[in-house]
Amino acid sequence: MDESLSTKEMAWVLGRSPGSVLRMIRSGEIEGVRIAAGFRIPKAEALRVARERVEAERGRSLSDRELGRAIDEVISTNEERVR
């Protein structure tokens, strides 16, 4: 997992659109860092949001390592589909 995710990558993790992620950043629901090309979501924030989603949907906890691997897998799978 990189040090930060794009709004597109975070959208893949959440199963939402990049526009939804952008709205979540603007509303303060997700922490995003403004860059010239848009926003990046720090790794720690991506892990926090993913952890909340997993716990809410599946009722179980995962370690940062497990979450990082799951995020990497989601991003990799979606990148392959885009190609």
HTML snippet that shows the backbone in 3Dmol.js (N, CA, C, O; Angstrom):
<script src="https://3Dmol.org/build/3Dmol-min.js"></script>
<div id="view" style="width:600px;height:400px;position:relative"></div>
<script>
const pdb = `
ATOM      1  N   MET A   1       0.839  -1.174   0.000  1.00  0.00           N
ATOM      2  CA  MET A   1       0.000   0.000   0.000  1.00  0.00           C
ATOM      3  C   MET A   1       0.885   1.239   0.000  1.00  0.00           C
ATOM      4  O   MET A   1       1.803   1.353   0.812  1.00  0.00           O
ATOM      5  N   ASP A   2       0.608   2.161  -0.910  1.00  0.00           N
ATOM      6  CA  ASP A   2       1.363   3.407  -0.972  1.00  0.00           C
ATOM      7  C   ASP A   2       1.105   4.242   0.273  1.00  0.00           C
ATOM      8  O   ASP A   2       0.254   3.901   1.094  1.00  0.00           O
ATOM      9  N   GLU A   3       1.841   5.332   0.405  1.00  0.00           N
ATOM     10  CA  GLU A   3       1.665   6.227   1.547  1.00  0.00           C
ATOM     11  C   GLU A   3       0.354   7.003   1.480  1.00  0.00           C
ATOM     12  O   GLU A   3      -0.115   7.523   2.493  1.00  0.00           O
ATOM     13  N   SER A   4      -0.240   7.082   0.284  1.00  0.00           N
ATOM     14  CA  SER A   4      -1.537   7.735   0.146  1.00  0.00           C
ATOM     15  C   SER A   4      -2.279   7.134  -1.049  1.00  0.00           C
ATOM     16  O   SER A   4      -1.674   6.520  -1.928  1.00  0.00           O
ATOM     17  N   LEU A   5      -3.587   7.321  -1.062  1.00  0.00           N
ATOM     18  CA  LEU A   5      -4.433   6.810  -2.141  1.00  0.00           C
ATOM     19  C   LEU A   5      -5.080   7.979  -2.868  1.00  0.00           C
ATOM     20  O   LEU A   5      -5.338   9.030  -2.280  1.00  0.00           O
ATOM     21  N   SER A   6      -5.334   7.781  -4.140  1.00  0.00           N
ATOM     22  CA  SER A   6      -6.081   8.774  -4.907  1.00  0.00           C
ATOM     23  C   SER A   6      -7.560   8.637  -4.552  1.00  0.00           C
ATOM     24  O   SER A   6      -7.962   7.660  -3.920  1.00  0.00           O
ATOM     25  N   THR A   7      -8.360   9.608  -4.957  1.00  0.00           N
ATOM     26  CA  THR A   7      -9.798   9.499  -4.709  1.00  0.00           C
ATOM     27  C   THR A   7     -10.372   8.311  -5.474  1.00  0.00           C
ATOM     28  O   THR A   7     -11.315   7.671  -5.009  1.00  0.00           O
ATOM     29  N   LYS A   8      -9.812   8.014  -6.638  1.00  0.00           N
ATOM     30  CA  LYS A   8     -10.254   6.860  -7.439  1.00  0.00           C
ATOM     31  C   LYS A   8      -9.975   5.550  -6.698  1.00  0.00           C
ATOM     32  O   LYS A   8     -10.837   4.674  -6.622  1.00  0.00           O
ATOM     33  N   GLU A   9      -8.761   5.429  -6.152  1.00  0.00           N
ATOM     34  CA  GLU A   9      -8.398   4.217  -5.414  1.00  0.00           C
ATOM     35  C   GLU A   9      -9.254   4.073  -4.158  1.00  0.00           C
ATOM     36  O   GLU A   9      -9.700   2.973  -3.832  1.00  0.00           O
ATOM     37  N   MET A  10      -9.482   5.176  -3.456  1.00  0.00           N
ATOM     38  CA  MET A  10     -10.307   5.127  -2.249  1.00  0.00           C
ATOM     39  C   MET A  10     -11.739   4.763  -2.611  1.00  0.00           C
ATOM     40  O   MET A  10     -12.412   4.059  -1.858  1.00  0.00           O
ATOM     41  N   ALA A  11     -12.205   5.235  -3.754  1.00  0.00           N
ATOM     42  CA  ALA A  11     -13.551   4.871  -4.225  1.00  0.00           C
ATOM     43  C   ALA A  11     -13.643   3.367  -4.442  1.00  0.00           C
ATOM     44  O   ALA A  11     -14.652   2.757  -4.088  1.00  0.00           O
ATOM     45  N   TRP A  12     -12.614   2.761  -5.014  1.00  0.00           N
ATOM     46  CA  TRP A  12     -12.605   1.315  -5.211  1.00  0.00           C
ATOM     47  C   TRP A  12     -12.694   0.595  -3.864  1.00  0.00           C
ATOM     48  O   TRP A  12     -13.437  -0.375  -3.718  1.00  0.00           O
ATOM     49  N   VAL A  13     -11.933   1.077  -2.889  1.00  0.00           N
ATOM     50  CA  VAL A  13     -11.924   0.452  -1.563  1.00  0.00           C
ATOM     51  C   VAL A  13     -13.314   0.520  -0.925  1.00  0.00           C
ATOM     52  O   VAL A  13     -13.767  -0.439  -0.300  1.00  0.00           O
ATOM     53  N   LEU A  14     -13.983   1.662  -1.089  1.00  0.00           N
ATOM     54  CA  LEU A  14     -15.296   1.853  -0.464  1.00  0.00           C
ATOM     55  C   LEU A  14     -16.458   1.357  -1.307  1.00  0.00           C
ATOM     56  O   LEU A  14     -17.586   1.267  -0.823  1.00  0.00           O
ATOM     57  N   GLY A  15     -16.188   1.032  -2.572  1.00  0.00           N
ATOM     58  CA  GLY A  15     -17.277   0.638  -3.456  1.00  0.00           C
ATOM     59  C   GLY A  15     -18.164   1.815  -3.814  1.00  0.00           C
ATOM     60  O   GLY A  15     -19.366   1.651  -4.022  1.00  0.00           O
ATOM     61  N   ARG A  16     -17.580   2.993  -3.887  1.00  0.00           N
ATOM     62  CA  ARG A  16     -18.293   4.225  -4.201  1.00  0.00           C
ATOM     63  C   ARG A  16     -17.649   4.861  -5.422  1.00  0.00           C
ATOM     64  O   ARG A  16     -16.688   4.323  -5.972  1.00  0.00           O
ATOM     65  N   SER A  17     -18.168   5.993  -5.843  1.00  0.00           N
ATOM     66  CA  SER A  17     -17.592   6.724  -6.972  1.00  0.00           C
ATOM     67  C   SER A  17     -16.532   7.704  -6.456  1.00  0.00           C
ATOM     68  O   SER A  17     -16.566   8.091  -5.288  1.00  0.00           O
ATOM     69  N   PRO A  18     -15.590   8.107  -7.320  1.00  0.00           N
ATOM     70  CA  PRO A  18     -14.618   9.127  -6.910  1.00  0.00           C
ATOM     71  C   PRO A  18     -15.312  10.423  -6.472  1.00  0.00           C
ATOM     72  O   PRO A  18     -14.838  11.103  -5.562  1.00  0.00           O
ATOM     73  N   GLY A  19     -16.429  10.762  -7.116  1.00  0.00           N
ATOM     74  CA  GLY A  19     -17.187  11.948  -6.721  1.00  0.00           C
ATOM     75  C   GLY A  19     -17.716  11.838  -5.300  1.00  0.00           C
ATOM     76  O   GLY A  19     -17.730  12.819  -4.558  1.00  0.00           O
ATOM     77  N   SER A  20     -18.151  10.644  -4.925  1.00  0.00           N
ATOM     78  CA  SER A  20     -18.634  10.415  -3.554  1.00  0.00           C
ATOM     79  C   SER A  20     -17.503  10.589  -2.555  1.00  0.00           C
ATOM     80  O   SER A  20     -17.693  11.165  -1.484  1.00  0.00           O
ATOM     81  N   VAL A  21     -16.330  10.090  -2.908  1.00  0.00           N
ATOM     82  CA  VAL A  21     -15.166  10.235  -2.027  1.00  0.00           C
ATOM     83  C   VAL A  21     -14.813  11.713  -1.890  1.00  0.00           C
ATOM     84  O   VAL A  21     -14.506  12.174  -0.790  1.00  0.00           O
ATOM     85  N   LEU A  22     -14.853  12.447  -2.974  1.00  0.00           N
ATOM     86  CA  LEU A  22     -14.577  13.873  -2.931  1.00  0.00           C
ATOM     87  C   LEU A  22     -15.577  14.591  -2.012  1.00  0.00           C
ATOM     88  O   LEU A  22     -15.185  15.452  -1.225  1.00  0.00           O
ATOM     89  N   ARG A  23     -16.842  14.245  -2.109  1.00  0.00           N
ATOM     90  CA  ARG A  23     -17.849  14.838  -1.225  1.00  0.00           C
ATOM     91  C   ARG A  23     -17.579  14.467   0.237  1.00  0.00           C
ATOM     92  O   ARG A  23     -17.766  15.290   1.133  1.00  0.00           O
ATOM     93  N   MET A  24     -17.144  13.237   0.472  1.00  0.00           N
ATOM     94  CA  MET A  24     -16.827  12.805   1.832  1.00  0.00           C
ATOM     95  C   MET A  24     -15.641  13.589   2.394  1.00  0.00           C
ATOM     96  O   MET A  24     -15.610  13.911   3.582  1.00  0.00           O
ATOM     97  N   ILE A  25     -14.674  13.893   1.538  1.00  0.00           N
ATOM     98  CA  ILE A  25     -13.524  14.701   1.966  1.00  0.00           C
ATOM     99  C   ILE A  25     -13.988  16.110   2.300  1.00  0.00           C
ATOM    100  O   ILE A  25     -13.645  16.653   3.350  1.00  0.00           O
ATOM    101  N   ARG A  26     -14.764  16.693   1.410  1.00  0.00           N
ATOM    102  CA  ARG A  26     -15.234  18.071   1.616  1.00  0.00           C
ATOM    103  C   ARG A  26     -16.128  18.208   2.847  1.00  0.00           C
ATOM    104  O   ARG A  26     -16.147  19.260   3.485  1.00  0.00           O
ATOM    105  N   SER A  27     -16.869  17.149   3.182  1.00  0.00           N
ATOM    106  CA  SER A  27     -17.742  17.202   4.364  1.00  0.00           C
ATOM    107  C   SER A  27     -16.988  16.875   5.657  1.00  0.00           C
ATOM    108  O   SER A  27     -17.537  17.023   6.749  1.00  0.00           O
ATOM    109  N   GLY A  28     -15.737  16.432   5.536  1.00  0.00           N
ATOM    110  CA  GLY A  28     -14.942  16.105   6.714  1.00  0.00           C
ATOM    111  C   GLY A  28     -15.063  14.662   7.165  1.00  0.00           C
ATOM    112  O   GLY A  28     -14.485  14.279   8.182  1.00  0.00           O
ATOM    113  N   GLU A  29     -15.803  13.865   6.423  1.00  0.00           N
ATOM    114  CA  GLU A  29     -15.982  12.456   6.766  1.00  0.00           C
ATOM    115  C   GLU A  29     -14.686  11.660   6.554  1.00  0.00           C
ATOM    116  O   GLU A  29     -14.390  10.719   7.290  1.00  0.00           O
ATOM    117  N   ILE A  30     -13.934  12.058   5.542  1.00  0.00           N
ATOM    118  CA  ILE A  30     -12.634  11.456   5.235  1.00  0.00           C
ATOM    119  C   ILE A  30     -11.610  12.584   5.177  1.00  0.00           C
ATOM    120  O   ILE A  30     -11.879  13.652   4.627  1.00  0.00           O
ATOM    121  N   GLU A  31     -10.431  12.337   5.751  1.00  0.00           N
ATOM    122  CA  GLU A  31      -9.355  13.315   5.690  1.00  0.00           C
ATOM    123  C   GLU A  31      -8.638  13.191   4.345  1.00  0.00           C
ATOM    124  O   GLU A  31      -8.194  12.107   3.968  1.00  0.00           O
ATOM    125  N   GLY A  32      -8.532  14.283   3.643  1.00  0.00           N
ATOM    126  CA  GLY A  32      -7.821  14.295   2.375  1.00  0.00           C
ATOM    127  C   GLY A  32      -6.830  15.435   2.343  1.00  0.00           C
ATOM    128  O   GLY A  32      -7.054  16.482   2.951  1.00  0.00           O
ATOM    129  N   VAL A  33      -5.741  15.235   1.637  1.00  0.00           N
ATOM    130  CA  VAL A  33      -4.710  16.256   1.498  1.00  0.00           C
ATOM    131  C   VAL A  33      -4.817  16.842   0.094  1.00  0.00           C
ATOM    132  O   VAL A  33      -4.773  16.110  -0.895  1.00  0.00           O
ATOM    133  N   ARG A  34      -4.955  18.151   0.011  1.00  0.00           N
ATOM    134  CA  ARG A  34      -5.090  18.830  -1.279  1.00  0.00           C
ATOM    135  C   ARG A  34      -3.739  18.856  -1.987  1.00  0.00           C
ATOM    136  O   ARG A  34      -2.726  19.246  -1.407  1.00  0.00           O
ATOM    137  N   ILE A  35      -3.744  18.434  -3.251  1.00  0.00           N
ATOM    138  CA  ILE A  35      -2.566  18.536  -4.109  1.00  0.00           C
ATOM    139  C   ILE A  35      -3.016  19.224  -5.396  1.00  0.00           C
ATOM    140  O   ILE A  35      -4.210  19.441  -5.604  1.00  0.00           O
ATOM    141  N   ALA A  36      -2.070  19.561  -6.249  1.00  0.00           N
ATOM    142  CA  ALA A  36      -2.403  20.276  -7.483  1.00  0.00           C
ATOM    143  C   ALA A  36      -3.429  19.527  -8.332  1.00  0.00           C
ATOM    144  O   ALA A  36      -4.293  20.149  -8.949  1.00  0.00           O
ATOM    145  N   ALA A  37      -3.342  18.213  -8.368  1.00  0.00           N
ATOM    146  CA  ALA A  37      -4.221  17.403  -9.216  1.00  0.00           C
ATOM    147  C   ALA A  37      -5.500  16.957  -8.513  1.00  0.00           C
ATOM    148  O   ALA A  37      -6.267  16.183  -9.087  1.00  0.00           O
ATOM    149  N   GLY A  38      -5.750  17.418  -7.298  1.00  0.00           N
ATOM    150  CA  GLY A  38      -6.953  17.009  -6.583  1.00  0.00           C
ATOM    151  C   GLY A  38      -6.668  16.734  -5.120  1.00  0.00           C
ATOM    152  O   GLY A  38      -6.163  17.603  -4.410  1.00  0.00           O
ATOM    153  N   PHE A  39      -6.985  15.537  -4.664  1.00  0.00           N
ATOM    154  CA  PHE A  39      -6.770  15.146  -3.274  1.00  0.00           C
ATOM    155  C   PHE A  39      -6.091  13.784  -3.202  1.00  0.00           C
ATOM    156  O   PHE A  39      -6.209  12.966  -4.114  1.00  0.00           O
ATOM    157  N   ARG A  40      -5.382  13.557  -2.107  1.00  0.00           N
ATOM    158  CA  ARG A  40      -4.832  12.251  -1.762  1.00  0.00           C
ATOM    159  C   ARG A  40      -5.322  11.930  -0.358  1.00  0.00           C
ATOM    160  O   ARG A  40      -5.490  12.825   0.470  1.00  0.00           O
ATOM    161  N   ILE A  41      -5.549  10.651  -0.098  1.00  0.00           N
ATOM    162  CA  ILE A  41      -5.989  10.194   1.207  1.00  0.00           C
ATOM    163  C   ILE A  41      -4.802   9.494   1.860  1.00  0.00           C
ATOM    164  O   ILE A  41      -4.302   8.504   1.326  1.00  0.00           O
ATOM    165  N   PRO A  42      -4.341   9.999   3.019  1.00  0.00           N
ATOM    166  CA  PRO A  42      -3.194   9.377   3.685  1.00  0.00           C
ATOM    167  C   PRO A  42      -3.470   7.916   4.034  1.00  0.00           C
ATOM    168  O   PRO A  42      -4.611   7.525   4.279  1.00  0.00           O
ATOM    169  N   LYS A  43      -2.407   7.122   4.052  1.00  0.00           N
ATOM    170  CA  LYS A  43      -2.506   5.691   4.349  1.00  0.00           C
ATOM    171  C   LYS A  43      -3.245   5.431   5.667  1.00  0.00           C
ATOM    172  O   LYS A  43      -4.111   4.559   5.732  1.00  0.00           O
ATOM    173  N   ALA A  44      -2.906   6.181   6.702  1.00  0.00           N
ATOM    174  CA  ALA A  44      -3.548   5.976   8.004  1.00  0.00           C
ATOM    175  C   ALA A  44      -5.055   6.226   7.922  1.00  0.00           C
ATOM    176  O   ALA A  44      -5.840   5.524   8.558  1.00  0.00           O
ATOM    177  N   GLU A  45      -5.449   7.216   7.145  1.00  0.00           N
ATOM    178  CA  GLU A  45      -6.873   7.517   6.989  1.00  0.00           C
ATOM    179  C   GLU A  45      -7.570   6.416   6.198  1.00  0.00           C
ATOM    180  O   GLU A  45      -8.684   6.016   6.538  1.00  0.00           O
ATOM    181  N   ALA A  46      -6.924   5.927   5.152  1.00  0.00           N
ATOM    182  CA  ALA A  46      -7.495   4.836   4.363  1.00  0.00           C
ATOM    183  C   ALA A  46      -7.698   3.598   5.235  1.00  0.00           C
ATOM    184  O   ALA A  46      -8.718   2.918   5.125  1.00  0.00           O
ATOM    185  N   LEU A  47      -6.733   3.312   6.095  1.00  0.00           N
ATOM    186  CA  LEU A  47      -6.858   2.171   7.005  1.00  0.00           C
ATOM    187  C   LEU A  47      -8.007   2.391   7.997  1.00  0.00           C
ATOM    188  O   LEU A  47      -8.765   1.461   8.274  1.00  0.00           O
ATOM    189  N   ARG A  48      -8.143   3.602   8.530  1.00  0.00           N
ATOM    190  CA  ARG A  48      -9.219   3.910   9.473  1.00  0.00           C
ATOM    191  C   ARG A  48     -10.589   3.699   8.830  1.00  0.00           C
ATOM    192  O   ARG A  48     -11.466   3.050   9.401  1.00  0.00           O
ATOM    193  N   VAL A  49     -10.752   4.255   7.644  1.00  0.00           N
ATOM    194  CA  VAL A  49     -12.041   4.159   6.958  1.00  0.00           C
ATOM    195  C   VAL A  49     -12.337   2.707   6.582  1.00  0.00           C
ATOM    196  O   VAL A  49     -13.465   2.238   6.740  1.00  0.00           O
ATOM    197  N   ALA A  50     -11.326   2.002   6.086  1.00  0.00           N
ATOM    198  CA  ALA A  50     -11.521   0.594   5.722  1.00  0.00           C
ATOM    199  C   ALA A  50     -11.871  -0.237   6.955  1.00  0.00           C
ATOM    200  O   ALA A  50     -12.730  -1.116   6.894  1.00  0.00           O
ATOM    201  N   ARG A  51     -11.204   0.044   8.070  1.00  0.00           N
ATOM    202  CA  ARG A  51     -11.475  -0.695   9.307  1.00  0.00           C
ATOM    203  C   ARG A  51     -12.923  -0.480   9.745  1.00  0.00           C
ATOM    204  O   ARG A  51     -13.615  -1.433  10.101  1.00  0.00           O
ATOM    205  N   GLU A  52     -13.376   0.765   9.720  1.00  0.00           N
ATOM    206  CA  GLU A  52     -14.763   1.052  10.098  1.00  0.00           C
ATOM    207  C   GLU A  52     -15.746   0.308   9.197  1.00  0.00           C
ATOM    208  O   GLU A  52     -16.751  -0.228   9.666  1.00  0.00           O
ATOM    209  N   ARG A  53     -15.447   0.284   7.913  1.00  0.00           N
ATOM    210  CA  ARG A  53     -16.345  -0.389   6.960  1.00  0.00           C
ATOM    211  C   ARG A  53     -16.390  -1.887   7.224  1.00  0.00           C
ATOM    212  O   ARG A  53     -17.469  -2.480   7.263  1.00  0.00           O
ATOM    213  N   VAL A  54     -15.225  -2.501   7.404  1.00  0.00           N
ATOM    214  CA  VAL A  54     -15.168  -3.953   7.650  1.00  0.00           C
ATOM    215  C   VAL A  54     -15.893  -4.294   8.946  1.00  0.00           C
ATOM    216  O   VAL A  54     -16.671  -5.246   8.994  1.00  0.00           O
ATOM    217  N   GLU A  55     -15.639  -3.520   9.993  1.00  0.00           N
ATOM    218  CA  GLU A  55     -16.276  -3.813  11.281  1.00  0.00           C
ATOM    219  C   GLU A  55     -17.788  -3.637  11.204  1.00  0.00           C
ATOM    220  O   GLU A  55     -18.530  -4.424  11.792  1.00  0.00           O
ATOM    221  N   ALA A  56     -18.255  -2.618  10.488  1.00  0.00           N
ATOM    222  CA  ALA A  56     -19.691  -2.383  10.373  1.00  0.00           C
ATOM    223  C   ALA A  56     -20.372  -3.458   9.529  1.00  0.00           C
ATOM    224  O   ALA A  56     -21.466  -3.913   9.861  1.00  0.00           O
ATOM    225  N   GLU A  57     -19.724  -3.861   8.439  1.00  0.00           N
ATOM    226  CA  GLU A  57     -20.343  -4.809   7.518  1.00  0.00           C
ATOM    227  C   GLU A  57     -20.156  -6.259   7.916  1.00  0.00           C
ATOM    228  O   GLU A  57     -21.028  -7.092   7.671  1.00  0.00           O
ATOM    229  N   ARG A  58     -19.028  -6.562   8.528  1.00  0.00           N
ATOM    230  CA  ARG A  58     -18.721  -7.970   8.809  1.00  0.00           C
ATOM    231  C   ARG A  58     -18.617  -8.298  10.291  1.00  0.00           C
ATOM    232  O   ARG A  58     -18.546  -9.465  10.675  1.00  0.00           O
ATOM    233  N   GLY A  59     -18.610  -7.256  11.124  1.00  0.00           N
ATOM    234  CA  GLY A  59     -18.567  -7.488  12.558  1.00  0.00           C
ATOM    235  C   GLY A  59     -17.281  -8.100  13.062  1.00  0.00           C
ATOM    236  O   GLY A  59     -17.281  -8.804  14.072  1.00  0.00           O
ATOM    237  N   ARG A  60     -16.175  -7.839  12.366  1.00  0.00           N
ATOM    238  CA  ARG A  60     -14.898  -8.371  12.832  1.00  0.00           C
ATOM    239  C   ARG A  60     -13.793  -7.350  12.619  1.00  0.00           C
ATOM    240  O   ARG A  60     -13.919  -6.434  11.806  1.00  0.00           O
ATOM    241  N   SER A  61     -12.717  -7.522  13.358  1.00  0.00           N
ATOM    242  CA  SER A  61     -11.581  -6.607  13.270  1.00  0.00           C
ATOM    243  C   SER A  61     -10.468  -7.242  12.453  1.00  0.00           C
ATOM    244  O   SER A  61     -10.292  -8.460  12.455  1.00  0.00           O
ATOM    245  N   LEU A  62      -9.721  -6.395  11.756  1.00  0.00           N
ATOM    246  CA  LEU A  62      -8.548  -6.838  11.012  1.00  0.00           C
ATOM    247  C   LEU A  62      -7.352  -5.993  11.435  1.00  0.00           C
ATOM    248  O   LEU A  62      -7.512  -4.832  11.812  1.00  0.00           O
ATOM    249  N   SER A  63      -6.167  -6.565  11.374  1.00  0.00           N
ATOM    250  CA  SER A  63      -4.951  -5.816  11.676  1.00  0.00           C
ATOM    251  C   SER A  63      -4.653  -4.845  10.534  1.00  0.00           C
ATOM    252  O   SER A  63      -5.206  -4.968   9.441  1.00  0.00           O
ATOM    253  N   ASP A  64      -3.778  -3.885  10.801  1.00  0.00           N
ATOM    254  CA  ASP A  64      -3.360  -2.955   9.745  1.00  0.00           C
ATOM    255  C   ASP A  64      -2.755  -3.709   8.569  1.00  0.00           C
ATOM    256  O   ASP A  64      -2.968  -3.343   7.413  1.00  0.00           O
ATOM    257  N   ARG A  65      -2.007  -4.752   8.861  1.00  0.00           N
ATOM    258  CA  ARG A  65      -1.378  -5.542   7.799  1.00  0.00           C
ATOM    259  C   ARG A  65      -2.438  -6.215   6.929  1.00  0.00           C
ATOM    260  O   ARG A  65      -2.350  -6.181   5.702  1.00  0.00           O
ATOM    261  N   GLU A  66      -3.433  -6.824   7.561  1.00  0.00           N
ATOM    262  CA  GLU A  66      -4.511  -7.475   6.809  1.00  0.00           C
ATOM    263  C   GLU A  66      -5.305  -6.464   5.985  1.00  0.00           C
ATOM    264  O   GLU A  66      -5.639  -6.716   4.828  1.00  0.00           O
ATOM    265  N   LEU A  67      -5.600  -5.318   6.596  1.00  0.00           N
ATOM    266  CA  LEU A  67      -6.327  -4.277   5.878  1.00  0.00           C
ATOM    267  C   LEU A  67      -5.513  -3.746   4.703  1.00  0.00           C
ATOM    268  O   LEU A  67      -6.045  -3.533   3.613  1.00  0.00           O
ATOM    269  N   GLY A  68      -4.219  -3.536   4.933  1.00  0.00           N
ATOM    270  CA  GLY A  68      -3.338  -3.062   3.864  1.00  0.00           C
ATOM    271  C   GLY A  68      -3.317  -4.023   2.690  1.00  0.00           C
ATOM    272  O   GLY A  68      -3.366  -3.608   1.532  1.00  0.00           O
ATOM    273  N   ARG A  69      -3.244  -5.314   2.998  1.00  0.00           N
ATOM    274  CA  ARG A  69      -3.262  -6.323   1.926  1.00  0.00           C
ATOM    275  C   ARG A  69      -4.593  -6.327   1.185  1.00  0.00           C
ATOM    276  O   ARG A  69      -4.628  -6.447  -0.040  1.00  0.00           O
ATOM    277  N   ALA A  70      -5.682  -6.197   1.927  1.00  0.00           N
ATOM    278  CA  ALA A  70      -7.003  -6.177   1.298  1.00  0.00           C
ATOM    279  C   ALA A  70      -7.149  -4.952   0.400  1.00  0.00           C
ATOM    280  O   ALA A  70      -7.683  -5.055  -0.704  1.00  0.00           O
ATOM    281  N   ILE A  71      -6.681  -3.800   0.862  1.00  0.00           N
ATOM    282  CA  ILE A  71      -6.731  -2.582   0.059  1.00  0.00           C
ATOM    283  C   ILE A  71      -5.890  -2.738  -1.194  1.00  0.00           C
ATOM    284  O   ILE A  71      -6.330  -2.383  -2.287  1.00  0.00           O
ATOM    285  N   ASP A  72      -4.679  -3.269  -1.045  1.00  0.00           N
ATOM    286  CA  ASP A  72      -3.809  -3.494  -2.208  1.00  0.00           C
ATOM    287  C   ASP A  72      -4.480  -4.417  -3.223  1.00  0.00           C
ATOM    288  O   ASP A  72      -4.388  -4.190  -4.429  1.00  0.00           O
ATOM    289  N   GLU A  73      -5.148  -5.449  -2.737  1.00  0.00           N
ATOM    290  CA  GLU A  73      -5.818  -6.399  -3.624  1.00  0.00           C
ATOM    291  C   GLU A  73      -6.962  -5.731  -4.391  1.00  0.00           C
ATOM    292  O   GLU A  73      -7.121  -5.949  -5.592  1.00  0.00           O
ATOM    293  N   VAL A  74      -7.754  -4.922  -3.693  1.00  0.00           N
ATOM    294  CA  VAL A  74      -8.866  -4.217  -4.348  1.00  0.00           C
ATOM    295  C   VAL A  74      -8.332  -3.281  -5.424  1.00  0.00           C
ATOM    296  O   VAL A  74      -8.863  -3.239  -6.533  1.00  0.00           O
ATOM    297  N   ILE A  75      -7.290  -2.537  -5.099  1.00  0.00           N
ATOM    298  CA  ILE A  75      -6.711  -1.594  -6.066  1.00  0.00           C
ATOM    299  C   ILE A  75      -6.136  -2.348  -7.257  1.00  0.00           C
ATOM    300  O   ILE A  75      -6.380  -1.969  -8.403  1.00  0.00           O
ATOM    301  N   SER A  76      -5.381  -3.402  -7.006  1.00  0.00           N
ATOM    302  CA  SER A  76      -4.777  -4.182  -8.074  1.00  0.00           C
ATOM    303  C   SER A  76      -5.837  -4.778  -9.000  1.00  0.00           C
ATOM    304  O   SER A  76      -5.704  -4.718 -10.223  1.00  0.00           O
ATOM    305  N   THR A  77      -6.875  -5.344  -8.420  1.00  0.00           N
ATOM    306  CA  THR A  77      -7.961  -5.944  -9.208  1.00  0.00           C
ATOM    307  C   THR A  77      -8.627  -4.899 -10.092  1.00  0.00           C
ATOM    308  O   THR A  77      -8.889  -5.156 -11.267  1.00  0.00           O
ATOM    309  N   ASN A  78      -8.902  -3.726  -9.539  1.00  0.00           N
ATOM    310  CA  ASN A  78      -9.556  -2.683 -10.322  1.00  0.00           C
ATOM    311  C   ASN A  78      -8.639  -2.094 -11.388  1.00  0.00           C
ATOM    312  O   ASN A  78      -9.102  -1.743 -12.473  1.00  0.00           O
ATOM    313  N   GLU A  79      -7.346  -1.980 -11.095  1.00  0.00           N
ATOM    314  CA  GLU A  79      -6.404  -1.491 -12.104  1.00  0.00           C
ATOM    315  C   GLU A  79      -6.358  -2.448 -13.297  1.00  0.00           C
ATOM    316  O   GLU A  79      -6.273  -2.006 -14.443  1.00  0.00           O
ATOM    317  N   GLU A  80      -6.414  -3.753 -13.031  1.00  0.00           N
ATOM    318  CA  GLU A  80      -6.403  -4.738 -14.105  1.00  0.00           C
ATOM    319  C   GLU A  80      -7.660  -4.626 -14.959  1.00  0.00           C
ATOM    320  O   GLU A  80      -7.597  -4.787 -16.177  1.00  0.00           O
ATOM    321  N   ARG A  81      -8.799  -4.351 -14.331  1.00  0.00           N
ATOM    322  CA  ARG A  81     -10.048  -4.191 -15.077  1.00  0.00           C
ATOM    323  C   ARG A  81     -10.015  -2.968 -15.984  1.00  0.00           C
ATOM    324  O   ARG A  81     -10.569  -2.985 -17.084  1.00  0.00           O
ATOM    325  N   VAL A  82      -9.363  -1.909 -15.517  1.00  0.00           N
ATOM    326  CA  VAL A  82      -9.299  -0.656 -16.265  1.00  0.00           C
ATOM    327  C   VAL A  82      -8.437  -0.822 -17.523  1.00  0.00           C
ATOM    328  O   VAL A  82      -8.698  -0.187 -18.545  1.00  0.00           O
ATOM    329  N   ARG A  83      -7.434  -1.656 -17.445  1.00  0.00           N
ATOM    330  CA  ARG A  83      -6.515  -1.846 -18.592  1.00  0.00           C
ATOM    331  C   ARG A  83      -7.178  -2.460 -19.752  1.00  0.00           C
ATOM    332  O   ARG A  83      -6.541  -2.681 -20.782  1.00  0.00           O
TER     333      ARG A  83
END
`;
const viewer = $3Dmol.createViewer("view");
viewer.addModel(pdb, "pdb");
viewer.setStyle({}, {cartoon: {color: "spectrum"}});
viewer.zoomTo();
viewer.render();
</script>
